[in-house]
Amino acid sequence: MSFTNHQIQIEDLPKIESIEYKAVSKRYLTILFINTFLFFGAFIVAAIAIKIFAVNDSSFHDVFWYIISGIILLLILQVVILKLGFKKRKYALREKDIIYSQGLFNNKTTSLPFNRIQHIEVSRGLLERKLNISTLKMYSAGESGGDISIKGLPKDVADAQYAFLTNIINERS
């Protein structure tokens, strides 16, 4: 028997652009906005508290409005980035794997073959329950970089995918 190692023509490989991705629920963007406003709001409250309690320190009073303006500008920038990046959060469920893509500046696409999935869970935080969305987490065998966590799935979609993937894992065992 002779060893062969034929070259693969790159032009013949399937195009990733041909995959039909599904977007996560737009209700998840609400959670991202709430978390962002709470984060930046904490800085604004802290700046106001320092201004109130720093009565003797006039140097902070001089820069107070610059600090507040800077925080608000960063908040606006973060909201714009979240809005633009949200369009990049998408997934595809195929015959043998699941693919998740996200990221505005650093786009990351992860493909997890079903035969590598070790554990699956569906989680729902307080805001997720109120908005009827879920997070589907899939943990892979081996390296930690292959885990996928799809946040913002409608509850019924997450539950259906959980049942589907659990069935595949149980058939494999």
C-alpha positions in Angstrom: 0.0 0.0 0.0 1.4 3.4 -1.0 0.9 6.6 0.9 -1.0 9.4 -0.9 -1.6 12.9 0.1 -3.5 14.7 -2.7 -3.7 18.5 -2.6 -7.1 20.0 -2.1 -8.1 22.8 -4.4 -9.0 25.8 -2.3 -11.5 26.9 -5.0 -13.5 23.7 -4.4 -14.0 24.2 -0.7 -17.5 25.2 0.4 -17.9 28.9 0.9 -18.8 30.1 4.4 -20.9 32.9 2.8 -23.3 30.2 1.5 -24.3 29.3 5.1 -27.8 30.6 6.0 -27.3 32.1 9.5 -30.2 33.0 11.8 -30.0 36.1 13.9 -30.5 36.0 17.7 -33.5 37.8 19.1 -33.5 41.6 19.0 -34.8 41.5 22.6 -31.2 40.5 23.6 -30.1 43.9 22.5 -32.3 45.4 25.2 -30.3 43.4 27.8 -27.1 44.6 26.4 -28.3 48.2 26.5 -29.6 47.9 30.1 -26.2 46.4 31.2 -24.3 49.2 29.5 -26.5 52.0 31.0 -26.1 50.4 34.5 -22.3 50.2 34.0 -21.8 53.8 32.9 -24.5 55.0 35.3 -22.5 53.7 38.2 -19.6 55.9 37.1 -21.8 58.9 36.8 -23.3 58.3 40.3 -19.7 57.8 41.6 -18.6 61.1 40.1 -21.7 62.9 41.5 -21.0 61.4 45.0 -17.4 62.6 44.8 -18.5 66.0 43.8 -21.0 66.2 46.7 -18.5 64.9 49.3 -15.4 66.7 48.0 -16.6 70.1 49.2 -13.1 71.3 50.1 -11.4 70.0 46.9 -12.1 72.6 44.2 -9.9 70.9 41.6 -12.5 68.1 41.2 -15.3 70.6 40.9 -13.3 72.2 38.0 -13.1 69.0 36.0 -16.4 67.5 37.1 -18.3 68.4 33.9 -15.4 67.2 31.7 -15.6 63.8 33.5 -19.4 63.6 33.1 -19.1 64.6 29.4 -16.4 61.9 28.9 -18.5 59.2 30.5 -21.5 60.2 28.4 -19.4 60.2 25.2 -18.0 56.7 26.1 -21.6 55.6 26.7 -22.8 56.8 23.3 -19.8 55.1 21.6 -20.5 51.8 23.4 -24.2 52.0 22.4 -23.2 52.5 18.8 -20.7 49.7 18.9 -23.3 47.4 20.5 -25.9 48.3 17.9 -23.5 47.7 14.9 -22.0 44.5 16.4 -25.4 43.0 17.3 -26.0 42.4 13.6 -22.9 40.1 13.6 -24.4 37.8 16.2 -25.8 34.8 14.3 -25.9 31.1 14.3 -26.5 28.1 12.0 -27.6 24.6 12.9 -26.5 22.1 10.2 -26.7 18.3 9.9 -23.4 17.6 11.7 -22.5 20.8 13.6 -23.6 24.2 14.9 -21.9 27.4 14.0 -21.9 30.7 15.9 -20.5 34.0 14.7 -20.1 37.3 16.5 -17.9 40.4 16.8 -17.8 43.7 15.1 -14.1 44.5 15.0 -12.8 41.0 15.8 -15.3 38.6 14.2 -15.1 35.1 15.6 -16.8 32.1 14.0 -16.9 28.9 16.0 -18.1 25.6 14.6 -18.8 22.7 17.0 -19.4 19.3 15.6 -22.2 17.4 17.4 -19.9 14.4 18.1 -17.6 16.8 20.2 -20.5 18.1 22.4 -20.1 16.8 25.9 -22.7 18.9 27.8 -25.5 21.2 27.0 -27.4 23.7 29.1 -30.1 26.3 28.8 -29.9 29.3 31.2 -32.2 32.3 31.7 -31.4 35.2 33.9 -34.0 37.6 35.4 -34.1 39.9 32.4 -34.0 37.0 30.0 -37.1 35.5 31.7 -38.9 38.8 31.4 -38.0 39.1 27.7 -38.7 35.3 27.0 -35.2 34.6 25.7 -32.5 32.1 26.8 -28.8 31.3 26.5 -27.9 27.9 24.9 -24.4 26.7 26.1 -22.6 23.8 24.5 -19.4 22.5 26.0 -17.0 20.5 23.8 -14.6 17.7 24.5 -11.0 18.7 24.5 -9.9 22.3 24.1 -11.9 25.0 25.8 -11.9 27.3 22.7 -14.6 25.1 21.1 -17.4 25.9 23.6 -20.3 27.9 22.2 -22.7 30.1 24.2 -25.5 31.6 22.1 -27.2 34.3 24.0 -30.5 35.8 23.0 -32.3 32.9 21.6 -36.1 32.9 21.8 -37.0 30.5 24.6 -38.9 28.1 22.4 -35.9 28.0 19.9 -33.4 27.3 22.7 -35.6 24.6 24.2 -36.1 22.9 20.8 -32.3 23.0 20.0 -31.6 21.7 23.5 -33.9 18.8 22.9 -32.5 18.1 19.5 -28.9 18.2 20.6 -29.6 16.1 23.8 -31.2 13.5 21.5 -28.1 13.4 19.3 -25.8 13.0 22.4 -28.0 10.3 23.9 -28.0 8.3 20.6 -24.2 8.5 20.5 -23.8 7.0 24.0 
